[in-house]
């Protein structure tokens, strides 16, 4: 009999709990001190069932978006209302929260490997690899792993598969919805692209208002809604339909990465 309890992916829950606590404390200031995270709809989190819940969201950085969601979900479950006040909520975190990420990203260094242990369901992207466009078959093991995560708890996915805004929704997300019939919660985030670098590890601008809007569960007819219908509805729910496109981007978007890098300090990294 194992000494430590493990989740369905073989990760030791005792170790995962401490990793979430440590990185929760380290990252808390990114949403409460260096920048402010404005939350809306966190009461919806407390009403959700313990498993088979799929969060669909637009994507702005590799890791900062997910970290913010871990904070918001746990804070809400501990009674915070649209707030991350008092970091004590992270002491006993919900451990069955997972997020879908590209396998190559999660193997790109020690820190991503640690993040993967915290909750990544790593998949091989069918459309891009090592910076090149590819066209390959979906691995059935990837689909079954997402199903395994849904059966155990909550799963966060970014259906565009990229941090670039207004890119098409990947049809695979709709297939997952029709196959496993989860409760689907749309989330819309903003401000993370201006606050962090692409990876979401370094702060490139302070005093930025970040927002996270958690919407009510989508009404889906799992049997009769088509893949295209679900894709279109996700596109609208996470506000990535062309009708949401802003004509003039914020001035911050025009600044080059080189200019922003000059403003970074050691303390902006941690």
C-alpha positions as CSV (number, residue, x, y, z in Angstrom):
1,X,0.0,0.0,0.0
2,X,1.5,3.4,-1.0
3,X,2.6,5.7,1.8
4,X,1.4,8.8,0.0
5,X,-1.9,9.2,-1.8
6,X,-1.6,9.9,-5.5
7,X,-4.0,11.4,-8.1
8,X,-4.9,9.5,-11.3
9,X,-1.7,10.7,-13.0
10,X,0.5,9.3,-10.3
11,X,1.4,12.6,-8.7
12,X,1.8,12.5,-4.9
13,X,-0.9,14.8,-3.4
14,X,1.3,15.7,-0.4
15,X,4.0,17.1,-2.7
16,X,1.5,18.7,-5.0
17,X,-0.2,20.5,-2.0
18,X,3.1,22.0,-0.9
19,X,4.0,23.1,-4.4
20,X,0.7,24.9,-4.7
21,X,1.2,26.5,-1.4
22,X,4.8,27.7,-2.2
23,X,4.0,29.0,-5.7
24,X,0.7,30.4,-4.5
25,X,2.6,32.6,-1.9
26,X,5.3,33.6,-4.4
27,X,2.7,34.6,-7.1
28,X,0.1,36.3,-4.9
29,X,1.7,39.7,-5.2
30,X,1.3,39.6,-9.0
31,X,-2.4,40.0,-8.5
32,X,-2.6,42.0,-5.3
33,X,0.5,44.1,-5.1
34,X,2.4,44.7,-8.4
35,X,-0.8,44.7,-10.3
36,X,-4.5,44.3,-9.3
37,X,-6.8,41.5,-10.4
38,X,-10.4,42.6,-10.7
39,X,-12.7,39.5,-10.4
40,X,-16.3,39.1,-11.4
41,X,-18.5,36.1,-10.9
42,X,-16.5,34.1,-8.4
43,X,-19.7,33.1,-6.6
44,X,-20.3,30.7,-9.6
45,X,-17.2,28.7,-8.5
46,X,-18.8,27.8,-5.1
47,X,-21.9,26.3,-6.8
48,X,-20.0,23.9,-9.1
49,X,-19.8,20.1,-8.6
50,X,-16.5,18.6,-7.6
51,X,-15.7,17.0,-10.9
52,X,-16.4,17.0,-14.7
53,X,-16.2,20.8,-14.9
54,X,-14.4,22.3,-18.0
55,X,-13.3,25.9,-17.9
56,X,-12.8,27.5,-21.3
57,X,-10.9,30.8,-21.6
58,X,-9.0,33.1,-23.9
59,X,-5.3,32.9,-23.4
60,X,-2.7,35.7,-22.9
61,X,0.4,34.1,-21.3
62,X,1.7,30.6,-20.8
63,X,1.5,30.5,-17.0
64,X,0.2,33.7,-15.4
65,X,-3.4,33.1,-16.6
66,X,-3.5,29.6,-15.0
67,X,-1.9,30.8,-11.8
68,X,-4.5,33.5,-11.5
69,X,-7.3,30.9,-11.9
70,X,-5.8,28.7,-9.3
71,X,-5.8,31.7,-6.9
72,X,-9.4,32.7,-7.8
73,X,-10.8,29.2,-7.6
74,X,-9.3,28.5,-4.2
75,X,-10.1,31.9,-2.8
76,X,-13.7,31.5,-3.9
77,X,-14.0,28.1,-2.4
78,X,-12.8,29.5,0.9
79,X,-15.5,32.2,1.0
80,X,-13.8,35.1,-0.7
81,X,-16.2,37.2,-2.9
82,X,-14.4,38.4,-6.0
83,X,-11.3,38.9,-3.9
84,X,-7.8,37.4,-3.3
85,X,-7.5,39.1,0.1
86,X,-5.8,37.1,2.8
87,X,-3.5,34.4,1.3
88,X,-4.6,31.9,3.9
89,X,-7.0,30.3,1.4
90,X,-4.0,28.6,-0.3
91,X,-3.1,26.5,2.8
92,X,-5.6,23.8,2.0
93,X,-6.0,24.1,-1.8
94,X,-8.3,22.1,-4.1
95,X,-5.9,19.5,-5.5
96,X,-8.0,18.2,-8.4
97,X,-7.6,21.2,-10.6
98,X,-5.9,20.6,-14.0
99,X,-5.0,22.6,-17.0
100,X,-4.4,21.5,-20.6
101,X,-1.0,22.6,-22.0
102,X,1.3,21.8,-24.9
103,X,3.8,19.0,-23.9
104,X,6.7,20.8,-25.5
105,X,6.1,23.8,-23.3
106,X,5.9,21.8,-20.1
107,X,9.2,20.1,-20.9
108,X,11.1,23.3,-21.7
109,X,12.9,23.7,-18.4
110,X,12.9,22.9,-14.7
111,X,10.2,25.4,-13.8
112,X,7.7,24.3,-16.4
113,X,8.3,20.7,-15.3
114,X,7.4,21.7,-11.7
115,X,4.3,23.5,-13.0
116,X,3.3,20.4,-14.9
117,X,3.4,18.4,-11.7
118,X,1.1,20.9,-10.1
119,X,-1.6,20.1,-12.6
120,X,-0.8,20.0,-16.3
121,X,-2.5,17.6,-18.7
122,X,0.2,17.8,-21.4
123,X,-0.8,17.1,-24.9
124,X,0.9,17.1,-28.3
125,X,-0.4,19.9,-30.4
126,X,-1.7,18.7,-33.8
127,X,-1.1,22.0,-35.6
128,X,2.2,23.3,-34.3
129,X,5.5,21.9,-33.0
130,X,8.9,23.5,-32.3
131,X,7.7,26.8,-33.8
132,X,6.7,25.1,-37.1
133,X,3.2,24.4,-38.5
134,X,2.4,20.7,-38.6
135,X,-0.5,18.5,-39.5
136,X,-0.7,15.3,-37.4
137,X,-3.3,13.1,-35.9
138,X,-4.7,13.6,-32.5
139,X,-3.3,11.1,-30.0
140,X,-6.1,9.1,-28.3
141,X,-4.0,9.0,-25.1
142,X,-4.3,12.8,-25.0
143,X,-8.0,12.7,-25.2
144,X,-8.3,10.0,-22.6
145,X,-6.0,11.9,-20.2
146,X,-8.3,14.9,-20.5
147,X,-11.2,12.6,-19.7
148,X,-9.3,11.2,-16.8
149,X,-8.8,14.7,-15.4
150,X,-12.4,15.6,-15.9
151,X,-13.5,12.4,-14.1
152,X,-11.2,13.4,-11.1
153,X,-11.9,17.2,-11.0
154,X,-11.9,20.5,-12.8
155,X,-10.0,21.1,-16.1
156,X,-8.9,24.5,-17.5
157,X,-8.4,24.7,-21.3
158,X,-7.6,27.4,-23.7
159,X,-9.4,26.4,-26.9
160,X,-7.5,28.7,-29.2
161,X,-4.3,26.9,-28.4
162,X,-2.3,30.1,-28.6
163,X,-1.8,33.3,-26.7
164,X,-2.5,35.4,-29.8
165,X,-6.0,37.0,-29.7
166,X,-8.8,36.3,-32.0
167,X,-7.4,33.0,-33.4
168,X,-9.8,30.2,-34.3
169,X,-11.2,27.9,-31.7
170,X,-9.8,24.4,-32.0
171,X,-12.5,21.9,-32.8
172,X,-11.0,19.4,-30.4
173,X,-12.5,21.3,-27.4
174,X,-16.0,20.8,-28.9
175,X,-15.2,17.1,-29.3
176,X,-14.2,16.8,-25.7
177,X,-17.4,18.5,-24.6
178,X,-19.6,16.2,-26.7
179,X,-17.7,13.1,-25.5
180,X,-17.5,13.8,-21.7
181,X,-20.5,16.1,-21.3
182,X,-18.9,18.4,-18.7
183,X,-20.3,21.5,-17.1
184,X,-18.7,24.2,-19.3
185,X,-17.7,27.5,-17.6
186,X,-16.5,30.4,-19.9
187,X,-13.9,32.8,-18.5
188,X,-12.7,36.0,-20.1
189,X,-9.4,37.5,-19.0
190,X,-7.6,40.7,-19.9
191,X,-4.6,42.7,-18.9
192,X,-2.2,39.8,-18.5
193,X,-0.6,40.4,-21.8
194,X,0.3,43.9,-20.7
195,X,1.4,42.9,-17.2
196,X,3.7,39.9,-18.1
197,X,6.0,38.6,-20.7
198,X,4.7,35.9,-23.0
199,X,5.6,33.1,-20.6
200,X,3.9,34.9,-17.7
201,X,7.0,34.6,-15.5
202,X,8.3,38.1,-15.6
203,X,6.5,41.3,-14.8
204,X,7.0,43.8,-17.7
205,X,4.6,46.5,-16.4
206,X,3.3,47.4,-13.0
207,X,0.0,49.0,-11.9
208,X,-2.0,47.3,-14.7
209,X,-5.6,46.4,-14.1
210,X,-6.1,42.7,-14.9
211,X,-9.6,41.4,-15.1
212,X,-11.2,37.9,-14.9
213,X,-14.9,37.5,-15.6
214,X,-16.4,34.1,-14.7
215,X,-19.6,33.4,-16.6
216,X,-22.5,31.1,-15.9
217,X,-22.4,27.6,-17.3
218,X,-23.1,27.3,-21.0
219,X,-26.3,25.6,-22.0
220,X,-25.3,22.8,-24.3
221,X,-27.4,20.1,-25.9
222,X,-24.7,17.4,-25.9
223,X,-26.6,15.1,-28.2
224,X,-27.9,17.5,-30.8
225,X,-25.6,20.5,-30.9
226,X,-23.1,20.2,-33.7
227,X,-19.3,20.6,-33.3
228,X,-19.5,23.8,-35.4
229,X,-22.3,25.2,-33.2
230,X,-20.4,24.6,-30.0
231,X,-17.2,26.1,-31.5
232,X,-19.1,29.2,-32.5
233,X,-20.7,29.6,-29.0
234,X,-17.4,29.2,-27.2
235,X,-15.9,31.8,-29.5
236,X,-18.6,34.3,-28.5
237,X,-18.6,33.3,-24.8
238,X,-14.9,33.9,-24.4
239,X,-15.2,37.1,-26.5
240,X,-12.9,36.0,-29.3
241,X,-15.4,36.4,-32.1
242,X,-14.4,39.0,-34.7
243,X,-17.2,41.2,-33.5
244,X,-15.3,41.8,-30.2
245,X,-12.1,43.0,-32.1
246,X,-11.0,46.4,-31.0
247,X,-10.1,48.8,-33.8
248,X,-7.3,50.5,-32.0
249,X,-5.1,48.4,-29.6
250,X,-4.0,49.9,-26.3
251,X,-0.8,52.0,-26.5
252,X,1.1,49.4,-24.4
253,X,0.8,46.8,-27.2
254,X,2.9,49.0,-29.5
255,X,5.9,49.0,-27.2
256,X,8.6,46.6,-28.3
257,X,9.7,43.7,-26.1
258,X,13.2,45.2,-26.0
259,X,11.9,48.5,-24.5
260,X,9.9,46.6,-21.9
261,X,12.8,44.4,-21.0
262,X,14.9,47.5,-20.0
263,X,12.4,48.2,-17.2
264,X,12.6,44.8,-15.6
265,X,14.5,44.3,-12.4
266,X,15.3,41.2,-10.3
267,X,12.3,41.9,-8.1
268,X,10.0,41.9,-11.1
269,X,10.8,38.3,-11.7
270,X,9.8,37.0,-8.2
